[in-house]
Amino acid sequence: MEWLHYISYFFGGFFLCNTIPHFVSGMTGRPFQSPFAKPPGRGLSSSTVNMLWGFLNLLISYVLICRVGDFRLRSTTHAAAFGFGFLLMGLQAARHFGHFYGGNSPEDSSADTH
């Protein structure tokens, strides 16, 4: 069932990437969007909530990467599965949070309104 390991590493990268903005916002004392805000994913949550949410994402990524199979960073296929999950989450976060912080280019913003 090696393919299940690759799926696990993909989602491990996904959750590890999601750790970063929440953990950093929490550590710097800044509010940030989270699933617990009102409305979810759009409203702001406290720095404490973001710190906890970031830590939970870190724990999930640890389990998916280190406790499933035998992840080898020197394995191109393992690293690629992890990296692809990390990249896709990063791109999704950039587009989602770009709406709030002006990070999307004008072409992206106009395409989303049609």
N, CA, C and O atoms as CSV, one atom per row, in Angstrom:
chain,resi,resn,atom,element,x,y,z
A,1,MET,N,N,0.827,-1.207,0.000
A,1,MET,CA,C,0.000,0.000,0.000
A,1,MET,C,C,0.862,1.259,0.000
A,1,MET,O,O,0.553,2.236,0.682
A,2,GLU,N,N,1.927,1.223,-0.760
A,2,GLU,CA,C,2.842,2.368,-0.839
A,2,GLU,C,C,2.124,3.636,-1.306
A,2,GLU,O,O,2.489,4.733,-0.885
A,3,TRP,N,N,1.128,3.508,-2.155
A,3,TRP,CA,C,0.435,4.699,-2.662
A,3,TRP,C,C,-0.278,5.440,-1.538
A,3,TRP,O,O,-0.417,6.661,-1.608
A,4,LEU,N,N,-0.736,4.736,-0.501
A,4,LEU,CA,C,-1.339,5.400,0.657
A,4,LEU,C,C,-0.318,6.247,1.397
A,4,LEU,O,O,-0.659,7.284,1.966
A,5,HIS,N,N,0.938,5.804,1.389
A,5,HIS,CA,C,1.997,6.588,2.014
A,5,HIS,C,C,2.192,7.900,1.262
A,5,HIS,O,O,2.384,8.946,1.882
A,6,TYR,N,N,2.145,7.853,-0.049
A,6,TYR,CA,C,2.309,9.071,-0.846
A,6,TYR,C,C,1.168,10.056,-0.588
A,6,TYR,O,O,1.389,11.265,-0.519
A,7,ILE,N,N,-0.033,9.542,-0.450
A,7,ILE,CA,C,-1.169,10.408,-0.121
A,7,ILE,C,C,-0.964,11.034,1.260
A,7,ILE,O,O,-1.253,12.213,1.463
A,8,SER,N,N,-0.475,10.252,2.186
A,8,SER,CA,C,-0.194,10.754,3.531
A,8,SER,C,C,0.879,11.841,3.488
A,8,SER,O,O,0.739,12.861,4.162
A,9,TYR,N,N,1.941,11.646,2.715
A,9,TYR,CA,C,3.012,12.639,2.621
A,9,TYR,C,C,2.516,13.902,1.940
A,9,TYR,O,O,2.909,15.007,2.313
A,10,PHE,N,N,1.649,13.744,0.937
A,10,PHE,CA,C,1.047,14.899,0.272
A,10,PHE,C,C,0.293,15.754,1.298
A,10,PHE,O,O,0.516,16.961,1.389
A,11,PHE,N,N,-0.597,15.123,2.069
A,11,PHE,CA,C,-1.369,15.866,3.057
A,11,PHE,C,C,-0.503,16.339,4.228
A,11,PHE,O,O,-0.821,17.338,4.873
A,12,GLY,N,N,0.583,15.624,4.499
A,12,GLY,CA,C,1.533,16.112,5.494
A,12,GLY,C,C,2.135,17.438,5.067
A,12,GLY,O,O,2.271,18.349,5.884
A,13,GLY,N,N,2.498,17.559,3.790
A,13,GLY,CA,C,2.999,18.827,3.257
A,13,GLY,C,C,1.932,19.900,3.274
A,13,GLY,O,O,2.209,21.061,3.572
A,14,PHE,N,N,0.723,19.510,2.956
A,14,PHE,CA,C,-0.424,20.414,2.954
A,14,PHE,C,C,-0.624,21.033,4.346
A,14,PHE,O,O,-0.736,22.251,4.484
A,15,PHE,N,N,-0.667,20.176,5.372
A,15,PHE,CA,C,-0.874,20.673,6.739
A,15,PHE,C,C,0.334,21.437,7.267
A,15,PHE,O,O,0.175,22.402,8.014
A,16,LEU,N,N,1.538,21.018,6.890
A,16,LEU,CA,C,2.722,21.737,7.352
A,16,LEU,C,C,2.749,23.158,6.780
A,16,LEU,O,O,3.105,24.105,7.481
A,17,CYS,N,N,2.377,23.302,5.529
A,17,CYS,CA,C,2.302,24.627,4.922
A,17,CYS,C,C,1.254,25.483,5.630
A,17,CYS,O,O,1.476,26.673,5.854
A,18,ASN,N,N,0.124,24.892,5.982
A,18,ASN,CA,C,-0.932,25.627,6.663
A,18,ASN,C,C,-0.528,26.033,8.083
A,18,ASN,O,O,-1.100,26.962,8.652
A,19,THR,N,N,0.445,25.345,8.643
A,19,THR,CA,C,0.954,25.693,9.968
A,19,THR,C,C,1.559,27.100,9.970
A,19,THR,O,O,1.368,27.862,10.917
A,20,ILE,N,N,2.272,27.430,8.926
A,20,ILE,CA,C,3.110,28.635,8.913
A,20,ILE,C,C,2.338,29.929,9.153
A,20,ILE,O,O,2.678,30.645,10.095
A,21,PRO,N,N,1.314,30.278,8.357
A,21,PRO,CA,C,0.673,31.583,8.583
A,21,PRO,C,C,-0.020,31.682,9.940
A,21,PRO,O,O,-0.025,32.746,10.559
A,22,HIS,N,N,-0.600,30.583,10.401
A,22,HIS,CA,C,-1.301,30.616,11.685
A,22,HIS,C,C,-0.320,30.704,12.850
A,22,HIS,O,O,-0.532,31.465,13.794
A,23,PHE,N,N,0.737,29.932,12.776
A,23,PHE,CA,C,1.731,29.924,13.838
A,23,PHE,C,C,2.446,31.279,13.912
A,23,PHE,O,O,2.639,31.820,15.000
A,24,VAL,N,N,2.833,31.819,12.765
A,24,VAL,CA,C,3.530,33.109,12.739
A,24,VAL,C,C,2.611,34.232,13.220
A,24,VAL,O,O,3.032,35.084,14.002
A,25,SER,N,N,1.375,34.236,12.763
A,25,SER,CA,C,0.427,35.258,13.227
A,25,SER,C,C,0.235,35.154,14.731
A,25,SER,O,O,0.205,36.168,15.429
A,26,GLY,N,N,0.107,33.947,15.225
A,26,GLY,CA,C,-0.052,33.755,16.659
A,26,GLY,C,C,1.161,34.232,17.434
A,26,GLY,O,O,1.017,34.904,18.455
A,27,MET,N,N,2.344,33.898,16.970
A,27,MET,CA,C,3.574,34.285,17.672
A,27,MET,C,C,3.801,35.789,17.665
A,27,MET,O,O,4.377,36.340,18.603
A,28,THR,N,N,3.346,36.453,16.602
A,28,THR,CA,C,3.547,37.902,16.518
A,28,THR,C,C,2.391,38.680,17.134
A,28,THR,O,O,2.389,39.911,17.123
A,29,GLY,N,N,1.401,37.954,17.674
A,29,GLY,CA,C,0.294,38.616,18.356
A,29,GLY,C,C,-0.718,39.256,17.434
A,29,GLY,O,O,-1.444,40.163,17.840
A,30,ARG,N,N,-0.775,38.795,16.196
A,30,ARG,CA,C,-1.703,39.377,15.221
A,30,ARG,C,C,-2.913,38.475,14.998
A,30,ARG,O,O,-2.779,37.252,14.952
A,31,PRO,N,N,-4.093,39.075,14.860
A,31,PRO,CA,C,-5.258,38.263,14.488
A,31,PRO,C,C,-5.121,37.826,13.032
A,31,PRO,O,O,-4.461,38.487,12.231
A,32,PHE,N,N,-5.750,36.711,12.707
A,32,PHE,CA,C,-5.660,36.173,11.350
A,32,PHE,C,C,-6.886,35.303,11.110
A,32,PHE,O,O,-7.514,34.838,12.062
A,33,GLN,N,N,-7.227,35.083,9.859
A,33,GLN,CA,C,-8.367,34.247,9.504
A,33,GLN,C,C,-8.124,32.811,9.975
A,33,GLN,O,O,-6.998,32.313,9.939
A,34,SER,N,N,-9.185,32.170,10.410
A,34,SER,CA,C,-9.105,30.751,10.762
A,34,SER,C,C,-10.490,30.133,10.591
A,34,SER,O,O,-11.473,30.855,10.417
A,35,PRO,N,N,-10.575,28.815,10.640
A,35,PRO,CA,C,-11.880,28.166,10.530
A,35,PRO,C,C,-12.805,28.470,11.705
A,35,PRO,O,O,-14.003,28.200,11.628
A,36,PHE,N,N,-12.271,29.026,12.787
A,36,PHE,CA,C,-13.065,29.287,13.987
A,36,PHE,C,C,-13.600,30.709,14.048
A,36,PHE,O,O,-14.323,31.057,14.982
A,37,ALA,N,N,-13.258,31.532,13.068
A,37,ALA,CA,C,-13.719,32.921,13.041
A,37,ALA,C,C,-15.146,32.968,12.521
A,37,ALA,O,O,-15.663,31.976,12.007
A,38,LYS,N,N,-15.769,34.111,12.657
A,38,LYS,CA,C,-17.116,34.320,12.109
A,38,LYS,C,C,-17.032,35.439,11.090
A,38,LYS,O,O,-16.673,36.560,11.452
A,39,PRO,N,N,-17.347,35.180,9.832
A,39,PRO,CA,C,-17.591,33.880,9.203
A,39,PRO,C,C,-16.292,33.074,9.081
A,39,PRO,O,O,-15.209,33.648,8.973
A,40,PRO,N,N,-16.408,31.744,9.100
A,40,PRO,CA,C,-15.232,30.878,9.044
A,40,PRO,C,C,-14.354,31.155,7.823
A,40,PRO,O,O,-14.845,31.247,6.698
A,41,GLY,N,N,-13.057,31.285,8.064
A,41,GLY,CA,C,-12.108,31.511,6.982
A,41,GLY,C,C,-12.063,32.929,6.466
A,41,GLY,O,O,-11.220,33.249,5.628
A,42,ARG,N,N,-12.950,33.794,6.945
A,42,ARG,CA,C,-12.985,35.181,6.487
A,42,ARG,C,C,-12.793,36.159,7.641
A,42,ARG,O,O,-12.064,37.143,7.515
A,43,GLY,N,N,-13.444,35.885,8.753
A,43,GLY,CA,C,-13.286,36.729,9.924
A,43,GLY,C,C,-11.948,36.466,10.594
A,43,GLY,O,O,-11.243,35.516,10.254
A,44,LEU,N,N,-11.608,37.321,11.551
A,44,LEU,CA,C,-10.325,37.187,12.231
A,44,LEU,C,C,-10.476,36.437,13.545
A,44,LEU,O,O,-11.443,36.624,14.283
A,45,SER,N,N,-9.501,35.590,13.817
A,45,SER,CA,C,-9.407,34.901,15.103
A,45,SER,C,C,-8.241,35.496,15.877
A,45,SER,O,O,-7.324,36.073,15.293
A,46,SER,N,N,-8.287,35.352,17.174
A,46,SER,CA,C,-7.230,35.908,18.020
A,46,SER,C,C,-5.892,35.222,17.743
A,46,SER,O,O,-5.831,34.151,17.140
A,47,SER,N,N,-4.833,35.868,18.200
A,47,SER,CA,C,-3.502,35.285,18.040
A,47,SER,C,C,-3.392,33.953,18.793
A,47,SER,O,O,-2.696,33.043,18.342
A,48,THR,N,N,-4.065,33.837,19.920
A,48,THR,CA,C,-4.036,32.584,20.689
A,48,THR,C,C,-4.706,31.459,19.912
A,48,THR,O,O,-4.173,30.352,19.843
A,49,VAL,N,N,-5.853,31.728,19.335
A,49,VAL,CA,C,-6.550,30.712,18.524
A,49,VAL,C,C,-5.674,30.301,17.351
A,49,VAL,O,O,-5.579,29.116,17.033
A,50,ASN,N,N,-5.035,31.268,16.707
A,50,ASN,CA,C,-4.170,30.937,15.576
A,50,ASN,C,C,-2.954,30.137,16.004
A,50,ASN,O,O,-2.519,29.240,15.281
A,51,MET,N,N,-2.409,30.443,17.147
A,51,MET,CA,C,-1.274,29.678,17.655
A,51,MET,C,C,-1.686,28.217,17.883
A,51,MET,O,O,-0.963,27.295,17.506
A,52,LEU,N,N,-2.843,28.021,18.498
A,52,LEU,CA,C,-3.331,26.666,18.744
A,52,LEU,C,C,-3.661,25.938,17.443
A,52,LEU,O,O,-3.348,24.756,17.295
A,53,TRP,N,N,-4.291,26.640,16.501
A,53,TRP,CA,C,-4.627,26.039,15.209
A,53,TRP,C,C,-3.355,25.688,14.442
A,53,TRP,O,O,-3.282,24.628,13.821
A,54,GLY,N,N,-2.367,26.553,14.479
A,54,GLY,CA,C,-1.089,26.260,13.826
A,54,GLY,C,C,-0.410,25.047,14.443
A,54,GLY,O,O,0.149,24.213,13.731
A,55,PHE,N,N,-0.459,24.950,15.768
A,55,PHE,CA,C,0.154,23.819,16.450
A,55,PHE,C,C,-0.574,22.516,16.112
A,55,PHE,O,O,0.068,21.484,15.922
A,56,LEU,N,N,-1.889,22.555,16.037
A,56,LEU,CA,C,-2.644,21.362,15.653
A,56,LEU,C,C,-2.272,20.929,14.236
A,56,LEU,O,O,-2.109,19.736,13.979
A,57,ASN,N,N,-2.136,21.880,13.318
A,57,ASN,CA,C,-1.705,21.554,11.957
A,57,ASN,C,C,-0.314,20.924,11.964
A,57,ASN,O,O,-0.049,20.000,11.195
A,58,LEU,N,N,0.573,21.416,12.828
A,58,LEU,CA,C,1.911,20.855,12.954
A,58,LEU,C,C,1.855,19.412,13.446
A,58,LEU,O,O,2.570,18.553,12.930
A,59,LEU,N,N,1.017,19.142,14.433
A,59,LEU,CA,C,0.866,17.774,14.940
A,59,LEU,C,C,0.327,16.835,13.863
A,59,LEU,O,O,0.801,15.709,13.711
A,60,ILE,N,N,-0.667,17.311,13.120
A,60,ILE,CA,C,-1.239,16.490,12.044
A,60,ILE,C,C,-0.184,16.184,10.992
A,60,ILE,O,O,-0.080,15.050,10.524
A,61,SER,N,N,0.604,17.198,10.615
A,61,SER,CA,C,1.641,16.972,9.603
A,61,SER,C,C,2.693,15.990,10.118
A,61,SER,O,O,3.187,15.156,9.358
A,62,TYR,N,N,3.037,16.084,11.400
A,62,TYR,CA,C,3.993,15.143,11.983
A,62,TYR,C,C,3.481,13.701,11.855
A,62,TYR,O,O,4.211,12.811,11.421
A,63,VAL,N,N,2.235,13.489,12.234
A,63,VAL,CA,C,1.664,12.143,12.160
A,63,VAL,C,C,1.663,11.642,10.719
A,63,VAL,O,O,2.044,10.500,10.461
A,64,LEU,N,N,1.237,12.486,9.778
A,64,LEU,CA,C,1.130,12.066,8.378
A,64,LEU,C,C,2.490,11.810,7.725
A,64,LEU,O,O,2.606,10.961,6.842
A,65,ILE,N,N,3.512,12.542,8.157
A,65,ILE,CA,C,4.827,12.399,7.537
A,65,ILE,C,C,5.702,11.385,8.278
A,65,ILE,O,O,6.345,10.541,7.654
A,66,CYS,N,N,5.722,11.470,9.584
A,66,CYS,CA,C,6.679,10.679,10.366
A,66,CYS,C,C,6.139,9.367,10.908
A,66,CYS,O,O,6.920,8.479,11.253
A,67,ARG,N,N,4.841,9.225,10.990
A,67,ARG,CA,C,4.278,8.023,11.602
A,67,ARG,C,C,3.601,7.103,10.594
A,67,ARG,O,O,3.164,6.011,10.955
A,68,VAL,N,N,3.509,7.523,9.349
A,68,VAL,CA,C,2.917,6.685,8.299
A,68,VAL,C,C,4.046,6.262,7.367
A,68,VAL,O,O,4.757,7.105,6.818
A,69,GLY,N,N,4.205,4.968,7.195
A,69,GLY,CA,C,5.254,4.479,6.319
A,69,GLY,C,C,6.629,4.808,6.871
A,69,GLY,O,O,6.824,4.917,8.082
A,70,ASP,N,N,7.576,4.963,5.958
A,70,ASP,CA,C,8.961,5.295,6.319
A,70,ASP,C,C,9.405,6.441,5.429
A,70,ASP,O,O,10.123,6.235,4.450
A,71,PHE,N,N,8.967,7.677,5.779
A,71,PHE,CA,C,9.292,8.840,4.965
A,71,PHE,C,C,10.801,9.024,4.902
A,71,PHE,O,O,11.484,9.059,5.926
A,72,ARG,N,N,11.305,9.142,3.684
A,72,ARG,CA,C,12.725,9.389,3.451
A,72,ARG,C,C,12.868,10.663,2.634
A,72,ARG,O,O,12.470,10.711,1.470
A,73,LEU,N,N,13.431,11.678,3.238
A,73,LEU,CA,C,13.589,12.964,2.564
A,73,LEU,C,C,14.472,12.854,1.324
A,73,LEU,O,O,14.323,13.635,0.383
A,74,ARG,N,N,15.382,11.897,1.319
A,74,ARG,CA,C,16.255,11.703,0.158
A,74,ARG,C,C,15.580,10.922,-0.967
A,74,ARG,O,O,16.146,10.779,-2.051
A,75,SER,N,N,14.394,10.426,-0.715
A,75,SER,CA,C,13.626,9.744,-1.760
A,75,SER,C,C,12.911,10.800,-2.591
A,75,SER,O,O,12.106,11.572,-2.070
A,76,THR,N,N,13.205,10.829,-3.860
A,76,THR,CA,C,12.603,11.830,-4.740
A,76,THR,C,C,11.086,11.728,-4.747
A,76,THR,O,O,10.402,12.751,-4.737
A,77,THR,N,N,10.553,10.529,-4.763
A,77,THR,CA,C,9.096,10.381,-4.814
A,77,THR,C,C,8.442,10.802,-3.497
A,77,THR,O,O,7.365,11.398,-3.502
A,78,HIS,N,N,9.086,10.494,-2.377
A,78,HIS,CA,C,8.533,10.924,-1.086
A,78,HIS,C,C,8.568,12.447,-0.981
A,78,HIS,O,O,7.579,13.074,-0.601
A,79,ALA,N,N,9.716,13.035,-1.321
A,79,ALA,CA,C,9.859,14.487,-1.248
A,79,ALA,C,C,8.922,15.184,-2.236
A,79,ALA,O,O,8.391,16.254,-1.940
A,80,ALA,N,N,8.721,14.583,-3.403
A,80,ALA,CA,C,7.831,15.180,-4.401
A,80,ALA,C,C,6.383,15.175,-3.910
A,80,ALA,O,O,5.670,16.164,-4.083
A,81,ALA,N,N,5.945,14.080,-3.306
A,81,ALA,CA,C,4.575,14.021,-2.780
A,81,ALA,C,C,4.394,15.074,-1.697
A,81,ALA,O,O,3.405,15.807,-1.701
A,82,PHE,N,N,5.341,15.151,-0.771
A,82,PHE,CA,C,5.304,16.161,0.288
A,82,PHE,C,C,5.328,17.579,-0.312
A,82,PHE,O,O,4.514,18.429,0.051
A,83,GLY,N,N,6.261,17.816,-1.224
A,83,GLY,CA,C,6.424,19.143,-1.826
A,83,GLY,C,C,5.211,19.582,-2.621
A,83,GLY,O,O,4.851,20.759,-2.603
A,84,PHE,N,N,4.578,18.654,-3.316
A,84,PHE,CA,C,3.390,18.986,-4.095
A,84,PHE,C,C,2.248,19.411,-3.182
A,84,PHE,O,O,1.544,20.376,-3.479
A,85,GLY,N,N,2.057,18.702,-2.074
A,85,GLY,CA,C,1.037,19.098,-1.101
A,85,GLY,C,C,1.340,20.466,-0.507
A,85,GLY,O,O,0.442,21.294,-0.352
A,86,PHE,N,N,2.602,20.702,-0.175
A,86,PHE,CA,C,3.031,21.986,0.379
A,86,PHE,C,C,2.773,23.108,-0.625
A,86,PHE,O,O,2.252,24.164,-0.265
A,87,LEU,N,N,3.140,22.875,-1.879
A,87,LEU,CA,C,2.951,23.880,-2.929
A,87,LEU,C,C,1.482,24.173,-3.172
A,87,LEU,O,O,1.096,25.338,-3.262
A,88,LEU,N,N,0.656,23.145,-3.282
A,88,LEU,CA,C,-0.772,23.382,-3.543
A,88,LEU,C,C,-1.434,24.149,-2.407
A,88,LEU,O,O,-2.255,25.031,-2.656
A,89,MET,N,N,-1.089,23.826,-1.165
A,89,MET,CA,C,-1.653,24.571,-0.043
A,89,MET,C,C,-1.167,26.015,-0.075
A,89,MET,O,O,-1.940,26.940,0.176
A,90,GLY,N,N,0.107,26.209,-0.381
A,90,GLY,CA,C,0.652,27.564,-0.466
A,90,GLY,C,C,-0.035,28.393,-1.543
A,90,GLY,O,O,-0.345,29.564,-1.321
A,91,LEU,N,N,-0.271,27.802,-2.692
A,91,LEU,CA,C,-0.962,28.520,-3.773
A,91,LEU,C,C,-2.407,28.843,-3.399
A,91,LEU,O,O,-2.902,29.937,-3.673
A,92,GLN,N,N,-3.073,27.880,-2.771
A,92,GLN,CA,C,-4.456,28.104,-2.351
A,92,GLN,C,C,-4.511,29.204,-1.303
A,92,GLN,O,O,-5.388,30.067,-1.360
A,93,ALA,N,N,-3.594,29.189,-0.355
A,93,ALA,CA,C,-3.558,30.215,0.698
A,93,ALA,C,C,-3.255,31.584,0.092
A,93,ALA,O,O,-3.859,32.583,0.485
A,94,ALA,N,N,-2.330,31.637,-0.856
A,94,ALA,CA,C,-1.985,32.909,-1.486
A,94,ALA,C,C,-3.201,33.520,-2.189
A,94,ALA,O,O,-3.443,34.722,-2.087
A,95,ARG,N,N,-3.947,32.702,-2.889
A,95,ARG,CA,C,-5.141,33.214,-3.573
A,95,ARG,C,C,-6.223,33.611,-2.574
A,95,ARG,O,O,-6.843,34.665,-2.717
A,96,HIS,N,N,-6.453,32.772,-1.560
A,96,HIS,CA,C,-7.508,33.052,-0.582
A,96,HIS,C,C,-7.185,34.306,0.225
A,96,HIS,O,O,-8.012,35.213,0.308
A,97,PHE,N,N,-6.014,34.370,0.812
A,97,PHE,CA,C,-5.671,35.499,1.667
A,97,PHE,C,C,-5.302,36.740,0.864
A,97,PHE,O,O,-5.327,37.850,1.395
A,98,GLY,N,N,-4.962,36.565,-0.400
A,98,GLY,CA,C,-4.706,37.706,-1.276
A,98,GLY,C,C,-5.927,38.590,-1.438
A,98,GLY,O,O,-5.796,39.792,-1.669
A,99,HIS,N,N,-7.115,38.008,-1.321
A,99,HIS,CA,C,-8.354,38.794,-1.382
A,99,HIS,C,C,-8.450,39.765,-0.212
A,99,HIS,O,O,-8.991,40.861,-0.355
A,100,PHE,N,N,-7.929,39.367,0.936
A,100,PHE,CA,C,-8.027,40.187,2.138
A,100,PHE,C,C,-6.897,41.200,2.256
A,100,PHE,O,O,-7.084,42.286,2.804
A,101,TYR,N,N,-5.724,40.844,1.741
A,101,TYR,CA,C,-4.545,41.673,1.968
A,101,TYR,C,C,-3.988,42.311,0.698
A,101,TYR,O,O,-2.894,42.876,0.714
A,102,GLY,N,N,-4.727,42.225,-0.387
A,102,GLY,CA,C,-4.320,42.886,-1.620
A,102,GLY,C,C,-3.177,42.203,-2.348
A,102,GLY,O,O,-2.485,42.836,-3.145
A,103,GLY,N,N,-2.971,40.928,-2.088
A,103,GLY,CA,C,-1.858,40.221,-2.704
A,103,GLY,C,C,-2.154,39.644,-4.072
A,103,GLY,O,O,-1.237,39.187,-4.754
A,104,ASN,N,N,-3.402,39.652,-4.491
A,104,ASN,CA,C,-3.741,39.129,-5.816
A,104,ASN,C,C,-3.549,40.221,-6.847
A,104,ASN,O,O,-3.836,41.392,-6.600
A,105,SER,N,N,-3.060,39.816,-8.005
A,105,SER,CA,C,-2.880,40.797,-9.074
A,105,SER,C,C,-4.249,41.236,-9.590
A,105,SER,O,O,-5.233,40.522,-9.395
A,106,PRO,N,N,-4.332,42.393,-10.242
A,106,PRO,CA,C,-5.611,42.848,-10.787
A,106,PRO,C,C,-6.256,41.845,-11.732
A,106,PRO,O,O,-7.481,41.747,-11.791
A,107,GLU,N,N,-5.433,41.093,-12.478
A,107,GLU,CA,C,-6.001,40.092,-13.396
A,107,GLU,C,C,-6.707,38.996,-12.612
A,107,GLU,O,O,-7.782,38.546,-13.011
A,108,ASP,N,N,-6.110,38.555,-11.490
A,108,ASP,CA,C,-6.733,37.523,-10.675
A,108,ASP,C,C,-8.023,38.013,-10.053
A,108,ASP,O,O,-9.016,37.286,-10.027
A,109,SER,N,N,-8.021,39.240,-9.550
A,109,SER,CA,C,-9.208,39.781,-8.872
A,109,SER,C,C,-10.368,39.929,-9.827
A,109,SER,O,O,-11.507,39.618,-9.479
A,110,SER,N,N,-10.086,40.407,-11.048
A,110,SER,CA,C,-11.186,40.604,-11.994
A,110,SER,C,C,-11.722,39.270,-12.480
A,110,SER,O,O,-12.910,39.153,-12.781
A,111,ALA,N,N,-10.864,38.261,-12.563
A,111,ALA,CA,C,-11.331,36.943,-13.002
A,111,ALA,C,C,-12.242,36.307,-11.958
A,111,ALA,O,O,-13.161,35.567,-12.307
A,112,ASP,N,N,-11.994,36.588,-10.684
A,112,ASP,CA,C,-12.797,35.987,-9.615
A,112,ASP,C,C,-14.176,36.622,-9.482
A,112,ASP,O,O,-15.072,36.013,-8.896
A,113,THR,N,N,-14.370,37.827,-10.009
A,113,THR,CA,C,-15.649,38.502,-9.843
A,113,THR,C,C,-16.636,38.174,-10.951
A,113,THR,O,O,-17.810,38.530,-10.855
A,114,HIS,N,N,-16.177,37.499,-12.002
A,114,HIS,CA,C,-17.070,37.177,-13.126
A,114,HIS,C,C,-17.625,35.806,-13.016
A,114,HIS,O,O,-18.393,35.380,-13.879
